[in-house]
Amino acid sequence: MGNIISWISSYADVAPQHKQQVLDEAYTQIARWYDGKHKSAGFNAAGLAKQQLAEYLPSAHMLDLAGGTGDMTVYFQSRQAALKRTAVSTVYDLNAHMLEIAQRRLENKEWRDRVAIRQGNAEHLPYADGEFGVCCCAFGLHNMPNRRKVLEEAMRVLKPGGVMAVLEMNTGDSWAWRAAYMGFHWLLVMPLLSLQGSGSEVQRRLIVSALNFPAPSRFTQELRDAGFVVDEQRSQSICYRYYRIFIGVKPQ
């Protein structure tokens, strides 16, 4: 436990303007095996969580922030196809290597013409005001040094009544939960990843980043501070409380 706490402290010491670069370099290193690690380390719990999140999203023009390898968009578009709807979406990510994998993953999908792929920084979205009906960020916001700026940009590009959906690890509101959560990752998740050959430095960067995500009550307030009305009914813990969905709505 002491090691992971020291890791968190060391990451906190990184200047905000450098954190994005540190994490971008980490994702460049893991791009080839990112999806496989998610499945094996969490028994595909992350995939199940994203699939559940997709059920919460309205059939509207969707911006997939930190879209990475495109798996969240696959869940969204697969659900749209099942509902016989034709909502379009954009996979948006800072890391070019992750987007290359998204391009290959999506190229043979029957709904490929409804998906755009674009590289860029979520703090400076190259879109017009009110362009999207839903903005989704699954396991990506914890990597962004300036969450407030990202949320403000999401608010700007959403239409009135548009939905901001965030999926993150449930870091918990109590000290006991947070301590147990860190212990679980240090004692179980990290060794599992190490057995599969991923670099310890890359693991450190990504897991520490995720564990630094704020407690649910604090992030809920961040959504409100950015102008969103929080949907308390649909904002909930899932997958045995391992993950948490946050839903904010842009006022009409």
Backbone bond lengths (Angstrom), bond angles and torsions (degrees), N, CA, C in turn:
res aa  C-N    CA-C-N  psi(-1)  N-CA   C-N-CA  omega(-1)  CA-C   N-CA-C  phi
1 M - - - 1.467 - - 1.525 110.71 -
2 G 1.349 115.38 -36.70 1.454 118.24 179.84 1.508 112.78 -60.76
3 N 1.341 116.72 -36.93 1.459 120.08 -179.59 1.513 111.93 -63.38
4 I 1.336 116.11 -45.12 1.463 117.99 -176.68 1.522 110.88 -68.66
5 I 1.343 116.80 -33.00 1.460 118.99 176.79 1.527 109.99 -66.13
6 S 1.344 117.10 -40.06 1.465 119.34 177.66 1.514 110.62 -66.38
7 W 1.336 117.93 -33.59 1.464 121.38 176.89 1.524 110.16 -62.92
8 I 1.335 114.61 -45.31 1.460 118.87 -179.74 1.526 110.19 -62.12
9 S 1.323 116.32 -41.44 1.459 119.64 179.04 1.522 111.12 -63.09
10 S 1.342 117.26 -40.79 1.459 119.85 -178.63 1.516 111.10 -67.20
11 Y 1.337 117.20 -37.38 1.465 119.53 178.63 1.526 110.08 -68.02
12 A 1.326 116.31 -37.20 1.465 119.83 179.60 1.519 111.28 -63.60
13 D 1.346 116.64 -25.42 1.459 120.40 -179.49 1.526 113.39 -78.53
14 V 1.345 117.36 -12.28 1.463 120.43 179.01 1.524 108.83 -70.40
15 A 1.325 116.82 131.55 1.466 120.52 179.84 1.523 109.89 -60.34
16 P 1.348 118.13 139.66 1.466 121.07 -177.38 1.518 113.66 -51.92
17 Q 1.342 117.09 -38.33 1.465 119.27 -177.12 1.527 112.28 -69.43
18 H 1.344 117.03 -13.50 1.462 120.50 -179.67 1.528 112.84 -103.64
19 K 1.338 117.93 -15.34 1.461 119.82 -176.24 1.523 111.86 -62.39
20 Q 1.331 117.34 -40.37 1.458 120.17 -179.70 1.520 110.53 -61.50
21 Q 1.327 117.08 -41.00 1.459 120.78 179.14 1.524 111.03 -65.72
22 V 1.333 116.88 -42.35 1.463 121.14 179.45 1.523 110.48 -58.61
23 L 1.332 116.68 -45.92 1.453 120.50 -177.40 1.518 112.04 -74.90
24 D 1.321 117.52 -33.65 1.464 120.18 176.81 1.528 109.94 -62.95
25 E 1.320 116.65 -40.84 1.465 120.33 177.45 1.524 110.82 -63.67
26 A 1.335 116.32 -38.13 1.461 119.80 178.67 1.524 110.87 -63.67
27 Y 1.333 116.92 -44.40 1.465 119.74 -179.57 1.525 111.97 -68.83
28 T 1.309 117.27 -29.54 1.468 119.39 174.53 1.525 110.06 -62.54
29 Q 1.330 116.54 -39.93 1.464 120.69 -179.10 1.524 112.56 -69.61
30 I 1.332 117.85 -32.69 1.465 119.74 -174.15 1.518 113.64 -101.44
31 A 1.318 118.51 0.42 1.466 120.63 -172.24 1.521 112.74 -52.19
32 R 1.333 117.78 -41.08 1.463 121.04 -174.22 1.522 112.28 -65.70
33 W 1.339 117.36 -32.83 1.461 118.44 -176.04 1.524 113.58 -119.19
34 Y 1.323 117.48 16.12 1.466 122.15 -176.37 1.524 111.86 -56.93
35 D 1.336 117.68 -51.27 1.463 120.71 -176.64 1.522 111.52 -63.58
36 G 1.333 116.81 -40.84 1.455 120.16 -179.91 1.511 112.54 -63.77
37 K 1.317 117.45 -38.94 1.462 120.49 179.17 1.523 111.20 -66.29
38 H 1.334 116.28 -40.14 1.462 119.24 178.29 1.517 110.24 -59.35
39 K 1.340 116.27 -43.41 1.462 120.22 -176.37 1.521 111.49 -68.78
40 S 1.320 117.20 -46.08 1.453 120.00 -174.46 1.522 112.41 -75.21
41 A 1.342 117.32 -38.23 1.465 119.61 -177.42 1.515 111.62 -72.99
42 G 1.320 117.63 -34.94 1.453 120.31 -177.60 1.504 113.35 -112.70
43 F 1.356 117.36 18.06 1.457 121.80 -177.93 1.518 109.94 50.67
44 N 1.317 115.00 37.52 1.460 125.56 -177.68 1.523 112.34 61.13
45 A 1.324 117.32 25.11 1.463 119.76 175.59 1.518 110.53 -60.79
46 A 1.348 116.96 -35.52 1.463 120.03 178.98 1.519 110.51 -62.45
47 G 1.334 117.09 -41.00 1.457 120.59 177.51 1.512 112.01 -64.47
48 L 1.316 117.09 -41.44 1.461 120.85 177.83 1.528 110.65 -63.31
49 A 1.334 115.95 -38.82 1.464 119.97 179.21 1.524 110.81 -65.66
50 K 1.335 117.14 -42.28 1.463 120.49 178.81 1.523 111.04 -66.23
51 Q 1.316 116.24 -37.65 1.461 119.67 177.58 1.527 110.50 -63.13
52 Q 1.333 116.48 -40.92 1.459 119.95 177.86 1.527 110.58 -66.81
53 L 1.328 117.01 -39.78 1.458 120.08 178.05 1.523 110.76 -60.91
54 A 1.333 117.23 -39.61 1.464 121.21 -179.42 1.525 111.51 -58.46
55 E 1.326 116.43 -30.37 1.459 120.30 179.68 1.526 111.81 -71.05
56 Y 1.323 116.81 -18.37 1.460 121.56 179.89 1.531 112.10 -87.16
57 L 1.324 116.69 -14.62 1.462 119.98 -171.45 1.521 111.72 -86.64
58 P 1.323 117.49 133.85 1.466 120.32 177.91 1.525 111.36 -70.66
59 S 1.312 115.90 159.91 1.470 121.09 176.74 1.521 108.11 -79.57
60 A 1.314 115.60 86.61 1.462 122.07 -176.48 1.519 108.47 -149.78
61 H 1.325 116.35 166.92 1.465 121.90 177.96 1.522 108.22 -56.26
62 M 1.332 116.92 117.76 1.460 121.55 -170.59 1.527 111.96 -112.59
63 L 1.337 115.68 130.21 1.459 122.20 173.38 1.521 107.91 -101.58
64 D 1.324 116.55 115.81 1.457 123.15 -179.17 1.527 108.69 -94.51
65 L 1.329 116.03 88.51 1.466 121.68 -178.44 1.527 110.68 -70.94
66 A 1.333 116.59 140.98 1.463 121.19 -175.46 1.523 108.61 53.22
67 G 1.334 115.04 43.14 1.463 121.51 -173.35 1.513 114.30 -68.41
68 G 1.340 117.59 -16.65 1.454 121.50 172.34 1.511 114.71 53.42
69 T 1.328 116.03 -122.25 1.461 121.69 -176.15 1.522 112.97 -83.69
70 G 1.327 116.88 4.36 1.458 120.65 172.57 1.509 116.26 88.34
71 D 1.335 118.32 8.07 1.461 118.17 -175.43 1.523 113.29 -67.96
72 M 1.347 117.91 -35.91 1.461 119.30 177.83 1.522 110.77 -63.94
73 T 1.323 116.62 -38.31 1.464 120.53 177.30 1.524 110.86 -65.72
74 V 1.330 117.43 -35.72 1.469 120.33 176.53 1.524 110.24 -61.05
75 Y 1.332 117.04 -45.33 1.460 119.93 178.89 1.525 110.85 -63.36
76 F 1.326 116.64 -42.69 1.465 120.76 -179.64 1.521 110.99 -63.40
77 Q 1.331 116.86 -50.49 1.460 120.22 -176.55 1.527 112.04 -70.04
78 S 1.313 118.18 -32.87 1.466 120.66 176.40 1.519 110.46 -64.10
79 R 1.323 115.54 -39.42 1.465 118.65 177.44 1.522 110.60 -68.60
80 Q 1.336 117.42 -39.59 1.460 120.10 177.13 1.527 110.56 -60.13
81 A 1.330 116.65 -41.91 1.464 120.70 179.05 1.523 110.90 -63.81
82 A 1.341 116.81 -40.90 1.462 120.56 179.42 1.524 111.38 -64.53
83 L 1.332 115.79 -32.67 1.469 120.91 178.64 1.525 111.90 -86.36
84 K 1.354 115.69 -0.59 1.470 122.15 -178.12 1.532 111.32 59.95
85 R 1.334 114.26 42.29 1.457 121.13 176.82 1.525 109.48 -117.47
86 T 1.314 115.92 163.10 1.470 119.41 -170.55 1.528 113.01 -128.26
87 A 1.325 117.29 37.17 1.462 120.35 178.28 1.528 110.31 -61.76
88 V 1.321 116.32 141.19 1.464 121.07 178.37 1.528 109.40 -95.29
89 S 1.324 116.03 161.49 1.461 119.69 -178.81 1.520 110.55 -149.38
90 T 1.333 115.22 161.57 1.462 122.42 178.99 1.518 109.61 -128.91
91 V 1.332 116.57 125.47 1.462 121.54 172.30 1.527 107.12 -87.06
92 Y 1.323 116.72 118.79 1.465 121.88 -174.53 1.524 108.61 -125.00
93 D 1.330 117.11 123.98 1.459 120.03 -176.99 1.527 109.75 -153.15
94 L 1.323 115.53 153.70 1.462 121.23 179.56 1.525 112.13 -77.32
95 N 1.343 116.76 -28.66 1.457 120.84 -170.06 1.528 112.62 -95.13
96 A 1.327 115.96 118.22 1.468 121.31 -176.34 1.523 112.35 -65.84
97 H 1.324 117.58 -34.53 1.464 120.72 -178.19 1.529 111.15 -67.00
98 M 1.321 117.06 -39.60 1.465 120.41 176.64 1.528 110.42 -64.71
99 L 1.315 116.88 -39.90 1.465 120.54 -179.09 1.528 112.09 -69.13
100 E 1.323 117.44 -29.46 1.465 119.91 174.90 1.525 110.44 -62.53
101 I 1.317 116.21 -39.26 1.464 120.33 177.34 1.523 110.14 -68.48
102 A 1.328 116.60 -39.63 1.466 119.96 176.53 1.523 110.58 -59.44
103 Q 1.321 116.34 -42.38 1.465 121.01 179.68 1.526 110.60 -58.31
104 R 1.326 116.90 -46.31 1.466 120.62 -179.75 1.521 111.47 -68.49
105 R 1.334 116.12 -38.59 1.459 119.93 -178.69 1.522 112.01 -64.30
106 L 1.317 116.63 -35.97 1.462 120.66 -172.98 1.523 113.97 -92.08
107 E 1.327 117.86 -12.76 1.465 119.58 -166.70 1.526 114.28 -62.56
108 N 1.320 119.12 -27.50 1.463 120.78 -178.18 1.525 113.69 -105.11
109 K 1.315 117.39 8.41 1.459 120.12 178.90 1.527 110.12 -73.97
110 E 1.320 115.84 143.90 1.469 120.03 -177.43 1.520 112.44 -65.18
111 W 1.318 116.67 -21.46 1.467 121.07 -178.89 1.538 111.57 -104.09
112 R 1.350 117.03 17.17 1.469 121.13 -175.00 1.524 113.05 -54.54
113 D 1.333 117.63 -34.35 1.468 119.62 -177.08 1.520 112.76 -70.55
114 R 1.324 117.32 -6.72 1.467 120.67 178.32 1.531 111.94 -97.75
115 V 1.328 117.37 5.60 1.465 121.14 -176.40 1.526 110.90 -122.92
116 A 1.334 115.68 128.71 1.466 121.78 173.00 1.525 108.68 -104.67
117 I 1.321 116.98 153.37 1.461 122.51 177.26 1.522 107.96 -126.40
118 R 1.334 115.88 128.81 1.465 118.90 -176.41 1.521 110.42 -145.12
119 Q 1.325 115.60 138.63 1.458 121.25 178.09 1.522 110.04 -95.62
120 G 1.331 116.27 139.29 1.449 119.61 177.51 1.513 112.28 172.31
121 N 1.325 115.64 175.59 1.457 123.88 -178.42 1.524 109.34 -96.11
122 A 1.330 116.28 129.73 1.464 120.97 -177.47 1.522 112.76 -66.78
123 E 1.333 117.24 -15.32 1.462 119.78 178.19 1.523 111.92 -79.28
124 H 1.333 116.74 -12.24 1.471 121.26 -178.67 1.530 108.31 -140.59
125 L 1.309 116.82 77.33 1.464 120.93 -175.23 1.529 111.03 -75.45
126 P 1.326 117.95 130.25 1.471 121.98 -177.10 1.522 112.33 -86.89
127 Y 1.315 116.14 47.00 1.461 120.58 -176.67 1.524 110.57 -128.62
128 A 1.324 114.36 157.57 1.461 120.62 -179.02 1.527 110.90 -75.04
129 D 1.313 115.68 159.05 1.460 120.81 175.10 1.527 109.35 -59.32
130 G 1.329 116.15 136.34 1.455 120.58 174.94 1.515 115.47 67.71
131 E 1.324 117.78 27.95 1.471 120.63 -175.77 1.529 113.23 -81.94
132 F 1.338 117.68 -24.90 1.465 120.81 -173.53 1.528 112.00 -117.50
133 G 1.328 114.55 152.94 1.456 120.55 175.70 1.510 112.58 -95.07
134 V 1.324 116.69 -21.49 1.464 121.28 179.06 1.523 109.07 -149.53
135 C 1.314 115.12 140.13 1.464 122.40 176.37 1.523 106.77 -123.34
136 C 1.319 116.24 124.85 1.459 121.54 -175.90 1.524 109.51 -120.38
137 C 1.320 116.66 138.66 1.469 120.71 176.40 1.530 107.83 -139.30
138 A 1.325 116.18 101.28 1.464 121.73 -176.78 1.524 110.27 -103.60
139 F 1.312 116.28 114.66 1.464 123.12 179.15 1.523 112.45 55.87
140 G 1.314 116.58 38.91 1.452 119.60 -179.71 1.511 114.02 -127.84
141 L 1.326 117.02 -27.28 1.458 119.34 -173.45 1.524 111.87 -67.62
142 H 1.323 117.38 -28.15 1.476 118.97 179.69 1.525 112.07 -66.52
143 N 1.334 116.93 -16.70 1.465 120.16 179.02 1.524 113.46 -89.79
144 M 1.312 117.21 -3.98 1.458 120.41 -173.19 1.527 110.42 -98.31
145 P 1.322 117.93 118.43 1.468 121.46 -174.99 1.520 113.80 -60.74
146 N 1.333 117.40 -32.76 1.463 120.89 -176.31 1.523 109.25 -117.84
147 R 1.335 115.65 78.64 1.472 119.75 -178.19 1.516 111.57 -60.06
148 R 1.313 117.40 -38.12 1.464 120.40 -177.96 1.529 110.45 -59.56
149 K 1.315 116.96 -43.94 1.460 120.90 179.79 1.526 110.91 -64.18
150 V 1.330 116.69 -41.32 1.469 120.85 178.96 1.524 110.60 -62.91
151 L 1.328 116.96 -44.32 1.463 120.55 179.59 1.523 111.27 -65.67
152 E 1.319 116.73 -38.00 1.465 119.95 177.76 1.523 111.09 -65.46
153 E 1.330 117.17 -39.23 1.460 121.18 177.02 1.530 110.71 -66.03
154 A 1.329 116.08 -40.73 1.465 119.36 177.01 1.524 110.40 -62.07
155 M 1.316 116.22 -43.02 1.465 120.42 176.98 1.525 110.47 -58.60
156 R 1.300 117.16 -42.05 1.464 121.29 -177.71 1.522 112.39 -63.89
157 V 1.334 117.34 -44.50 1.470 119.94 -173.77 1.524 112.86 -84.19
158 L 1.336 117.38 -7.03 1.463 120.26 177.12 1.523 111.20 -84.31
159 K 1.324 115.33 146.66 1.458 120.51 171.89 1.523 108.91 -72.73
160 P 1.332 118.85 157.87 1.464 120.00 171.31 1.529 109.77 -55.96
161 G 1.307 116.70 132.25 1.456 120.99 -175.42 1.517 113.15 86.51
162 G 1.352 117.08 -3.25 1.458 121.39 179.60 1.522 111.88 -69.44
163 V 1.315 115.36 157.33 1.465 122.13 -173.13 1.528 111.50 -108.31
164 M 1.328 115.86 132.26 1.462 122.54 170.26 1.523 107.07 -105.67
165 A 1.341 117.37 115.83 1.462 121.94 -177.79 1.523 109.49 -116.02
166 V 1.321 116.39 125.00 1.464 122.06 -178.13 1.524 108.90 -122.91
167 L 1.323 116.15 132.84 1.466 122.17 174.63 1.521 107.89 -119.60
168 E 1.337 115.68 124.88 1.463 120.26 -178.82 1.526 110.36 -143.85
169 M 1.319 115.67 170.28 1.452 120.91 172.56 1.528 108.66 -67.14
170 N 1.321 116.59 141.70 1.459 121.28 -177.83 1.525 109.79 -85.78
171 T 1.321 115.59 88.02 1.464 120.14 -176.98 1.526 113.05 -73.35
172 G 1.336 117.55 -9.94 1.453 120.99 171.45 1.515 114.76 79.61
173 D 1.335 114.87 157.81 1.462 120.93 179.61 1.523 112.91 -97.22
174 S 1.328 117.46 -20.99 1.462 119.70 -177.25 1.526 111.06 -97.24
175 W 1.322 115.26 152.67 1.465 120.22 177.70 1.519 110.31 -61.22
176 A 1.338 117.42 -40.36 1.464 121.21 -177.47 1.526 111.10 -62.99
177 W 1.344 116.44 -42.86 1.465 119.73 179.63 1.528 110.50 -64.46
178 R 1.316 117.00 -44.99 1.463 120.09 -177.83 1.533 110.69 -64.02
179 A 1.329 117.43 -39.64 1.462 120.64 178.85 1.527 110.64 -64.82
180 A 1.343 116.29 -43.14 1.463 120.17 179.21 1.525 110.89 -65.66
181 Y 1.322 115.92 -37.72 1.466 121.11 -178.86 1.528 110.65 -65.34
182 M 1.330 116.02 -44.00 1.465 119.69 177.41 1.526 110.67 -64.23
183 G 1.323 116.12 -42.78 1.452 119.96 179.85 1.515 112.22 -60.97
184 F 1.331 116.48 -39.89 1.464 121.14 178.47 1.520 110.84 -59.91
185 H 1.328 116.71 -44.48 1.464 119.77 -178.06 1.528 111.59 -70.54
186 W 1.323 116.27 -36.19 1.457 118.77 -179.59 1.532 111.54 -73.15
187 L 1.337 117.41 -38.72 1.461 120.74 -173.35 1.524 113.85 -88.77
188 L 1.347 117.84 -24.30 1.461 120.08 -175.85 1.521 113.46 -120.75
189 V 1.329 116.89 -55.63 1.464 119.49 -173.74 1.524 111.56 -65.44
190 M 1.325 117.23 -47.54 1.468 120.26 -178.73 1.530 112.42 -59.76
191 P 1.341 119.43 -46.81 1.469 118.70 177.44 1.524 113.12 -61.18
192 L 1.338 117.55 -37.50 1.461 120.15 178.20 1.522 111.07 -61.43
193 L 1.324 116.51 -43.55 1.457 120.17 178.93 1.525 111.22 -65.76
194 S 1.331 116.47 -39.34 1.461 120.21 -179.27 1.524 111.39 -63.32
195 L 1.330 116.85 -37.24 1.459 120.58 179.88 1.518 112.16 -63.18
196 Q 1.339 115.99 -23.69 1.458 119.80 -177.80 1.525 112.32 -95.75
197 G 1.329 116.95 7.34 1.454 119.97 168.85 1.509 116.53 91.75
198 S 1.312 119.35 4.57 1.460 119.32 178.96 1.523 109.58 -74.73
199 G 1.328 117.09 148.76 1.451 121.60 -176.24 1.512 113.08 -69.16
200 S 1.327 116.33 139.09 1.457 120.48 -176.72 1.524 111.91 -64.83
201 E 1.337 117.59 -34.35 1.465 120.07 -179.59 1.521 111.05 -67.42
202 V 1.331 116.67 -40.74 1.463 120.38 177.38 1.523 109.77 -63.88
203 Q 1.328 117.28 -44.79 1.465 120.97 177.62 1.529 110.58 -56.62
204 R 1.326 115.30 -46.38 1.466 120.13 -177.93 1.516 111.05 -56.74
205 R 1.331 116.04 -47.67 1.464 119.87 -177.12 1.525 111.63 -61.31
206 L 1.324 116.28 -46.72 1.459 119.61 -172.99 1.521 112.78 -75.13
207 I 1.323 117.15 -43.33 1.458 119.23 -178.58 1.522 111.00 -69.74
208 V 1.326 116.77 -41.21 1.465 119.02 177.92 1.520 110.47 -62.85
209 S 1.328 116.67 -38.80 1.461 120.26 176.99 1.521 110.84 -59.36
210 A 1.336 116.77 -45.28 1.463 120.65 -178.90 1.525 111.47 -65.92
211 L 1.330 116.88 -40.65 1.460 120.44 -178.27 1.521 112.38 -72.05
212 N 1.315 117.11 -13.84 1.460 120.56 176.35 1.522 112.68 -84.55
213 F 1.334 117.85 -2.79 1.461 119.12 178.37 1.522 108.68 -63.44
214 P 1.337 117.24 141.34 1.466 119.61 -174.54 1.523 113.57 -66.94
215 A 1.311 115.15 162.42 1.460 121.44 175.45 1.525 109.72 -59.44
216 P 1.345 117.95 151.79 1.466 120.74 -178.17 1.523 114.39 -52.10
217 S 1.323 117.42 -42.87 1.463 119.61 -178.53 1.529 111.18 -64.95
218 R 1.315 115.98 -37.01 1.466 119.60 -179.99 1.527 111.10 -70.18
219 F 1.341 116.88 -43.22 1.461 118.16 -179.65 1.524 111.20 -69.00
220 T 1.324 116.86 -34.44 1.465 119.86 175.39 1.523 110.10 -57.77
221 Q 1.328 116.34 -40.49 1.462 119.97 177.63 1.523 110.82 -67.58
222 E 1.332 117.92 -34.84 1.463 120.71 177.00 1.527 110.51 -62.49
223 L 1.325 117.25 -39.35 1.465 120.41 175.86 1.525 110.41 -61.09
224 R 1.324 115.87 -44.88 1.474 119.90 179.73 1.528 110.77 -64.58
225 D 1.320 116.75 -40.91 1.464 120.36 179.96 1.527 111.52 -62.84
226 A 1.336 116.53 -28.85 1.467 120.91 178.72 1.523 111.95 -82.54
227 G 1.342 116.75 -3.59 1.453 120.51 175.89 1.512 115.88 107.07
228 F 1.336 117.93 -1.16 1.460 120.53 -178.18 1.529 111.52 -82.02
229 V 1.322 114.94 147.84 1.456 121.63 168.80 1.526 106.45 -92.64
230 V 1.315 117.80 118.69 1.462 121.24 -175.10 1.521 110.27 -79.86
231 D 1.327 115.89 129.15 1.460 122.33 175.71 1.526 107.67 -85.16
232 E 1.322 116.33 95.34 1.458 121.37 -174.87 1.525 112.06 -64.66
233 Q 1.322 117.48 -32.19 1.461 120.86 -176.80 1.528 111.68 -68.80
234 R 1.328 116.73 -41.09 1.465 119.81 -177.54 1.523 113.02 -92.13
235 S 1.317 117.92 -12.73 1.467 120.58 174.57 1.524 107.68 -81.60
236 Q 1.317 116.85 112.90 1.462 119.07 -172.14 1.522 111.67 -157.43
237 S 1.335 115.19 162.01 1.458 121.62 174.34 1.521 109.00 -82.25
238 I 1.339 116.16 143.18 1.461 121.31 -178.81 1.526 109.56 -135.15
239 C 1.327 115.81 172.23 1.472 121.67 178.84 1.530 110.74 53.15
240 Y 1.340 115.16 57.25 1.463 121.59 179.87 1.526 112.15 56.90
241 R 1.340 114.98 37.45 1.466 124.30 176.78 1.528 113.08 70.77
242 Y 1.323 117.75 9.18 1.464 120.49 -178.66 1.527 111.52 -71.15
243 Y 1.336 116.58 -35.31 1.459 122.85 178.79 1.521 109.48 -120.60
244 R 1.337 114.78 166.07 1.463 118.93 177.81 1.523 110.23 -141.05
245 I 1.330 114.52 136.68 1.460 122.77 175.60 1.523 108.70 -100.10
246 F 1.326 115.83 134.87 1.465 122.65 174.44 1.526 107.69 -119.85
247 I 1.315 116.97 131.18 1.461 121.66 179.33 1.526 109.18 -122.64
248 G 1.332 115.97 121.23 1.458 121.75 174.39 1.516 109.94 -119.69
249 V 1.310 116.73 148.12 1.466 121.74 -178.23 1.525 109.07 -122.66
250 K 1.329 116.05 133.80 1.460 120.35 176.01 1.526 108.88 -74.47
251 P 1.326 118.60 127.97 1.469 120.60 -178.59 1.528 111.90 -57.74
252 Q 1.314 115.03 147.99 1.469 121.10 177.77 1.528 110.32 -69.54
